[in-house]
Amino acid sequence: MPNYSVSSGVYTFPFDTFQIQARKPQRDRYGRIFAGLEILTPDGQGFLATGHGDLQSGRFRGDLARQAAKRNSGDTLAIENAVMAVYLAIREDPNVAEQLPAPSFQSAADFIRSVAPPGPAVVDGLLARGGLYSFAARPKTGKSILLLNLAIAVATGQPWLGRQVARGRVLMFLLEDSPRTVKQRLESMCPKGVPEDLLIHAEPFRLAEENYDATAKACRGAALVICDPVIQASEVKDWNSQQEVRDTFDLWRRLARDTEACQALSYHHRKMAGDFGDAMAGSVQAQATVDGILELYRDRNLQSTERKVTFIGRDWPDLVDEVVALDTATLVWQPRGSYAEAKQAAKDGECQARAAQVLELLPDEAPGVTRQEIEDHTGLSDRHVREALEALGESISRTGLGKKGDPHRFHL
């Protein structure tokens, strides 16, 4: 550990080519240490970099190191390592040491009475005030449009995905799409004008301990807060790190509870397939921390403008998978019933298409053609030919005994 001195709440750490001063370090409720750091010349007279943040954050350390390197052409790695050494030293300092409370137990009856009831619904049977939800999908699947549909529905009190909605104020952090794209989408979705209760923040933004109180104050009174995407609003450096991912989602959970607003976060799928949140990129904490996950998928059983929607939540019943279709003129996702029905309809449609293909091949009169000849001419498999003939039923005629020397032949 480096040697350091403390005076009036300022911790001074001397290094060979610079010194670091940490002003009034404080430990938050999660044990993280925040401080105002100043990187100075060795004599303490010249400023090389300054900032306030989580000393354990790789992004914070990197930002300080890059600032200092620009001013004195220093070694960024040496500065990052020095800031980490400062963090480790302060962490062990008894004046800021973490005080771990003893466990406290209460009766189950008292516990039940102390827990607040669920918040009122924002979307009936799905999204509630004070809840934290992820909307996950692969890029370019339509989740940003779906979230914008949700925002307009809540701001106007109109149904969303066939569900009743409680009208309220909506705040959106739109951190990925360009302002021009957002403007075009809003104009398509709201030809008569956008609702007054829909407010947008389209500038860079990161939710952190330093701006948490100010963000909570700005979000109070909202029924719904949307962040699209959460990756742009976090300080996570490694999305496979359980601690970093959980810390980020915990901040949004606190925001949901403290403001009593529903929080909807846009999140990305990885390339591999998966069900029940398994396709979500990065640490499993992205699935575990939220109250519910709504996922959007392309599917080979659906049309190009249709998507499969799945639901999984700790307080939700087993909701059936659904299908939504995009109205390309209004950019609104419309409900189209259950996925099971759509899948069966697609299967039936394929069978009908194969039956039509076989029907076109059949001659008008006997002796007709065999199944093997149908396979050779159409390229269909034996199973598909059998299914097509069964679908045609009594509309076609059959000759032959079906034996090896006398196979069945089919004609109109």
C-alpha angles and dihedrals in degrees: 000000000000120000115251142172130220126214127165092342094311117122113205120199118187119210130175099263102017143008130231126215120196114197120210099332113208133190118223127214091273094054096255117140120228124187143154105255126200122187109205139178114271092266091052093238104102126060119226101168140347137188146137122235153096107324090208093055114107091206092054092049091047093050091052092047093051091048092052094044092056091055100045105012088244131165107274093200092054091051093047090050090048092053089050089051089051090052093050092048095048091046089062095043108114091220091065099023115139113259107214111203122224115253115272122204131196134182118274089242092054090045092054091049091050095054115091116235119254115283120255117277120268092183113021112255093355121053125033135185112266091026128122117218137176124216104200133185144130115279115278092021096115105258093129090055090047091052091047088051088052092050093052092045093054093042090053101030092239123145119270122205088348093304130118116254132205110226117239148133116297128203120193129194100200103187105155114040120069119255089246092056092048091048092051092049094049091049091051094047096042108036090163094051136288119280117262091227092065113092125182134203109192101166124098111286139175124186110222140148090266094061099025097104092047091047092049090051091051092049099048114115094030121123093202135022118190126193115192106212115002091201089069092051099051139078093224112138097179116033089193090062109103094204096048093046094046092048091054095048091044089059091054090045090053089049090053093049096041095048097033088227127133110251118209116187126193111224135178132242120225119236096261120084124248146152135231094024095314091120092061112115123247131001123012086238088081087067099036099051100054127079094226143003125213113191131194122206139180109229133193090223091061136069120262092259094048130087136192114236122201130188131204125167139153092238099032124097118234097293116198119241112262139201126229127189125207118232097215093202097054097023091229123141109227124198115249103181131259125343091230090060092046091048092051091047090052090049091049090048092052090049091050091050091052091047090053089050091053093044091055090055098051117101121234095241142033145306085048129178132298127238090252091054090050090051092049094050099041102032090229121143122251090254093051092048091051091049092048092051091048090051091052089052116159094001089083133051129232132206132181133053097264092241127131094262094038110035123186115271125199133209139152 
